[in-house]
Amino acid sequence: MIKGPYRDTKLACYVVQIAARSVNGIDSHVREGETVERGAIFGMIRIGSQVDLIVPWRENLHTRVRAGDRARAGETILID
């Protein structure tokens, strides 16, 4: 879970790392409950995988990506 401020309220998002059977594993660089800075790398999945970000709906939440867009970890701004 990722917690942080969003506008004038707290927001908790969830990250789901999904790896294909052919993937050797998921590398996690932080432990559960550990604090990381915005833009920090917290893990990596090898080729053949995806990462889902679950963001609870909020009034006036603006997403900057749409279905089919390509997002690059640590670079693409997803919500503002």
Number of C-alpha atoms within 10 A of each C-alpha: 11 15 12 11 9 13 10 6 8 9 15 13 12 13 12 11 14 15 17 13 9 10 13 11 15 14 11 12 10 12 8 7 8 7 10 12 7 8 11 10 13 13 11 15 18 14 12 11 16 13 13 10 14 13 15 10 9 10 5 8 13 11 11 11 13 9 5 6 8 9 12 9 12 11 8 12 13 13 11 10
